[in-house]
Amino acid sequence: MMNAGKRRVVHSLWTKPMAYNRWFIEGQLDASIWLYALSYLYAKEVADEVILHTDDRGQEILSLIPYDEVLPTLNSLDQVHQKWWAMGKVAALEAEPLGSVHIDGDVFLRDPKAIAGLLFDEEHDLVCQMIEQGHLFTGGYVPQLPHFDHALRNVEVPGYGLGKKAFNCGVIGFHNAELRKQFLANTKMMVAECTQDDFIMQKLDGQYEPNIIVEQYMLAGLVELMDAKVRYILDPEEVHQQRSLNKVANALGYTHIWGKTKYDPEILGIVQEIIKRKDPALYQRLSESLRVSKGATSKDGLKGRKPKIPKGVAPARKTG
């Protein structure tokens, strides 16, 4: 359990979707070692504790990253279909004390002073990365909604269908127990119903990402229904004033390499170089372990180039 006054950041790694080559990409587990390691190093500069919720395989894969606590919470997801990768995050949030903040393994909190106050703002019911609206919403969400409306026609999901926006949950944390309770109930209900829908399960792969409806679209509607107060890491007013999402992210020292972008070999090479600079001993341990496993996505670095983590957020994509 969370110690009183401790700032607690949470990772989750559910290996089943990656083992099934989510998004038709191979080698995700090896790539995740580097991504989670760098995300951990930055998070440790912000939080008092960095916790990992995973399954038995994930515990082995990330064993060299010195988390403050590793919990096998996600072994409970054996019966959940691998399509629903967001359920790893959901299970981790359910197991955590109120006030813990979950960050994705491809989120890098590069400026702890700028971002700590936003992450742990107890004056708000919810903290999340940002609003997704405009082209992000019309391109990635709207085309999927008729299929989800059909799949959910026989159940009532509180908040689903309200509003024309979604919340990116690269960062997500709850300070309101009732909001969290309903979010958890909604996600489980939606996954149970949508798993029985042949179109969603068989025909959306590679074209759209259904998890963003279950997690991010539903959450925005639920917040509207419950009139909850939200703290955004990337404030929508600032984004509007700057006319640039990346400018706001860069000013905060915040990076989220979402979707398929994080598996780009050049990105992974940069991530490895920064780990090497920040924690040479950890870099050495990870490199040796991956060489032994013979499944590494490791490179020997980017020669002649000063390592620099990509700034801002990844380009808009339909997946992730």
C-alpha positions in Angstrom: 0.0 0.0 0.0 1.0 3.6 -0.5 2.9 5.2 2.3 1.3 8.5 3.6 2.7 11.5 1.7 4.6 9.4 -0.8 4.4 10.4 -4.5 3.9 7.2 -6.3 4.3 6.6 -10.1 3.2 3.4 -11.6 4.2 1.4 -14.7 2.3 -1.6 -16.0 3.5 -4.2 -18.5 1.0 -6.9 -19.7 3.1 -9.1 -21.9 0.3 -11.1 -23.6 -0.6 -8.5 -26.3 3.0 -7.9 -27.1 3.7 -11.7 -27.4 0.9 -11.8 -29.9 2.6 -9.0 -31.9 0.2 -6.2 -31.2 -0.2 -3.9 -34.3 1.6 -6.7 -36.3 5.0 -5.6 -34.9 7.5 -8.2 -33.7 10.1 -7.7 -31.0 8.0 -5.5 -28.8 9.1 -7.1 -25.5 12.8 -6.5 -26.1 12.1 -2.9 -27.2 10.1 -2.4 -24.1 13.1 -3.1 -21.9 14.8 0.0 -23.1 11.7 2.2 -23.1 10.6 1.2 -19.6 14.2 1.6 -18.3 14.4 5.2 -19.5 10.9 6.0 -18.4 11.8 4.6 -15.0 14.9 6.7 -14.7 13.1 9.9 -15.4 10.1 9.0 -13.2 12.4 8.3 -10.3 13.5 11.9 -10.4 9.9 13.0 -9.9 8.4 10.4 -7.6 9.3 8.9 -4.2 8.4 5.4 -5.4 8.1 3.9 -8.9 6.1 0.7 -9.0 5.7 -2.0 -11.6 2.5 -4.0 -12.1 3.1 -6.9 -14.5 2.8 -10.7 -15.0 5.3 -13.5 -14.5 6.9 -13.0 -17.9 7.1 -9.2 -17.5 8.7 -9.6 -14.1 11.4 -11.6 -15.7 11.9 -9.3 -18.7 12.1 -6.1 -16.6 14.0 -7.7 -13.7 17.1 -5.5 -14.1 15.2 -2.2 -13.7 15.4 -1.4 -9.9 11.7 -0.7 -9.2 10.8 0.1 -5.6 8.2 -2.7 -5.8 7.2 -5.2 -8.5 3.7 -6.8 -8.2 2.4 -9.7 -10.3 -1.1 -8.1 -10.6 -1.5 -8.7 -14.3 -1.4 -12.5 -13.9 -5.1 -12.0 -13.3 -5.7 -11.1 -16.9 -5.1 -14.6 -18.4 -8.7 -14.8 -19.6 -8.8 -11.4 -21.2 -8.3 -11.3 -25.0 -5.0 -9.9 -26.0 -6.6 -7.2 -28.2 -7.5 -5.3 -25.0 -4.0 -4.2 -24.1 -5.3 -1.2 -22.1 -6.6 -3.6 -19.5 -3.1 -3.9 -18.1 -3.3 -0.3 -17.1 -6.8 -0.7 -15.8 -5.8 -3.6 -13.6 -2.8 -1.7 -12.2 -5.0 1.3 -11.4 -7.5 -0.9 -9.6 -4.7 -2.4 -7.5 -3.2 0.9 -6.6 -4.1 3.3 -3.7 -6.0 6.4 -4.7 -3.5 9.1 -5.7 -1.1 6.9 -7.6 -0.3 8.1 -11.1 0.1 5.7 -13.9 2.4 6.6 -16.8 2.9 4.6 -19.9 6.3 3.0 -20.5 6.9 5.3 -23.4 6.4 8.5 -21.4 9.5 10.4 -20.3 9.2 13.1 -17.6 12.4 15.0 -18.6 11.9 18.0 -16.2 10.9 16.9 -12.7 10.5 20.4 -11.3 8.1 21.5 -14.0 6.0 18.4 -14.0 5.8 17.1 -10.4 3.1 19.6 -9.3 0.9 18.7 -12.2 1.2 14.9 -11.6 0.2 15.0 -7.9 -2.4 17.8 -7.9 -4.9 16.6 -5.3 -7.2 19.6 -6.0 -8.5 17.8 -9.1 -10.4 14.6 -9.4 -8.3 13.3 -12.3 -4.9 13.9 -13.9 -4.4 12.9 -17.5 -2.1 13.8 -20.4 -4.4 16.0 -22.6 -7.6 16.4 -24.5 -7.8 14.7 -27.9 -10.1 16.6 -30.2 -10.1 18.1 -33.7 -8.3 15.9 -36.2 -7.1 13.5 -33.5 -10.7 12.8 -32.6 -12.3 12.8 -36.0 -9.5 10.6 -37.5 -9.0 8.0 -34.8 -12.3 7.9 -32.8 -15.3 8.9 -34.9 -15.1 6.1 -37.5 -15.1 3.5 -34.7 -18.1 4.8 -32.8 -20.9 3.2 -34.8 -19.3 -0.2 -34.2 -19.1 0.4 -30.5 -22.6 1.8 -30.3 -23.8 -1.4 -31.9 -21.8 -3.6 -29.6 -23.0 -1.8 -26.5 -26.6 -1.5 -27.5 -27.9 -3.8 -24.7 -26.0 -2.2 -21.8 -25.8 1.2 -20.2 -22.3 2.5 -19.8 -22.5 5.7 -17.7 -20.9 8.6 -19.6 -20.4 6.8 -22.8 -21.4 8.9 -25.8 -21.2 12.2 -24.1 -19.1 14.9 -25.7 -17.0 15.0 -28.8 -13.5 14.5 -27.3 -11.3 12.0 -25.6 -8.6 12.1 -22.9 -5.1 10.8 -23.8 -4.1 8.6 -20.9 -0.4 8.4 -21.3 -0.6 9.8 -17.8 -3.6 9.0 -15.7 -4.3 9.2 -12.0 -7.4 9.5 -9.8 -8.0 11.5 -6.7 -11.8 10.9 -6.7 -12.7 7.4 -5.5 -16.2 7.4 -7.1 -14.8 8.5 -10.5 -12.2 5.7 -10.4 -14.7 3.1 -9.3 -17.0 4.0 -12.2 -14.2 4.1 -14.7 -13.0 0.6 -13.7 -16.6 -0.7 -13.9 -17.1 0.9 -17.3 -14.0 -0.5 -18.9 -14.7 -4.0 -17.7 -18.3 -3.8 -19.0 -17.2 -2.5 -22.4 -14.5 -5.1 -22.9 -16.9 -7.9 -21.9 -19.5 -6.7 -24.4 -17.2 -5.8 -27.2 -15.3 -9.1 -27.0 -18.5 -10.7 -28.2 -18.7 -8.4 -31.3 -17.2 -10.0 -34.4 -16.6 -6.8 -36.3 -14.6 -5.1 -33.4 -12.7 -8.3 -32.7 -11.9 -9.3 -36.3 -12.0 -6.3 -38.6 -10.6 -3.3 -36.8 -7.0 -4.6 -36.6 -4.5 -2.5 -38.5 -7.0 0.2 -39.3 -8.2 1.6 -36.0 -7.3 1.1 -32.3 -10.4 0.0 -30.3 -8.7 0.5 -26.9 -8.8 4.2 -27.2 -12.6 4.0 -27.2 -12.8 1.8 -24.2 -10.3 3.8 -22.2 -10.0 7.4 -23.5 -13.3 8.2 -25.2 -15.4 6.7 -22.4 -13.4 8.5 -19.7 -14.0 11.9 -21.2 -17.8 11.2 -21.2 -17.7 9.9 -17.7 -15.9 13.1 -16.5 -18.6 15.2 -18.2 -21.3 13.1 -16.6 -19.8 13.4 -13.1 -18.8 17.0 -13.5 -15.3 16.1 -12.4 -12.3 18.5 -12.3 -9.4 17.5 -14.5 -5.7 18.5 -14.4 -4.2 18.2 -17.8 -0.4 17.8 -18.2 -0.7 19.6 -21.5 -3.2 22.3 -20.8 -5.7 22.8 -23.6 -5.7 26.6 -23.2 -2.0 26.7 -23.6 -2.1 24.4 -26.6 -4.6 26.7 -28.2 -2.6 29.9 -27.4 0.6 28.3 -28.7 -1.1 26.6 -31.6 1.2 23.7 -31.0 0.9 20.7 -28.8 4.7 20.1 -29.0 5.6 23.6 -27.9 3.7 23.1 -24.7 5.1 19.6 -24.1 8.7 20.8 -24.7 8.3 23.6 -22.2 7.4 21.1 -19.6 10.0 18.6 -20.6 7.4 16.0 -21.4 7.6 13.3 -24.1 5.2 10.6 -25.0 6.2 8.5 -28.0 2.8 6.8 -28.4 1.7 4.1 -30.8 4.0 2.4 -33.3 6.5 5.3 -33.3 8.3 4.0 -30.2 9.5 0.9 -32.0 11.4 2.8 -34.7 15.1 1.6 -34.6 16.4 5.2 -34.6 14.2 6.1 -31.6 15.3 3.0 -29.7 18.9 3.9 -30.4 18.5 7.3 -29.0 16.7 5.9 -25.9 19.7 3.5 -25.3 22.2 6.3 -25.6 20.4 8.4 -23.0 20.2 5.4 -20.6 24.0 4.9 -21.2 24.6 8.5 -20.2 22.2 8.7 -17.2 23.0 5.2 -15.7 26.0 3.5 -17.3 25.7 0.5 -15.0 22.1 -0.1 -15.8 22.8 0.3 -19.5 25.6 -2.3 -19.3 23.4 -4.8 -17.5 20.6 -4.4 -20.0 22.9 -4.7 -22.9 24.6 -7.9 -21.6 21.2 -9.4 -20.8 19.8 -8.7 -24.3 22.9 -10.1 -26.0 22.6 -13.3 -24.1 18.9 -13.6 -24.9 19.8 -13.2 -28.7 16.5 -11.4 -29.2 17.8 -7.9 -28.8 16.7 -4.8 -30.6 19.9 -3.3 -29.3 22.2 -1.1 -31.3 25.7 0.1 -30.4 24.4 3.7 -30.3 24.2 6.4 -32.9 27.8 7.3 -33.8 28.7 10.9 -34.3 25.4 12.1 -32.8 24.7 13.6 -29.4 21.8 11.6 -27.9 18.7 13.6 -27.4 15.3 12.3 -26.5 12.5 13.2 -29.0 10.6 16.2 -27.7 6.9 16.6 -27.3 4.4 14.0 -28.3 4.4 11.6 -31.3 2.6 12.5 -34.5 -1.1 11.6 -34.5 -1.7 8.0 -35.4 -4.8 5.8 -35.5 -3.1 3.2 -33.3 -2.2 3.7 -29.7 
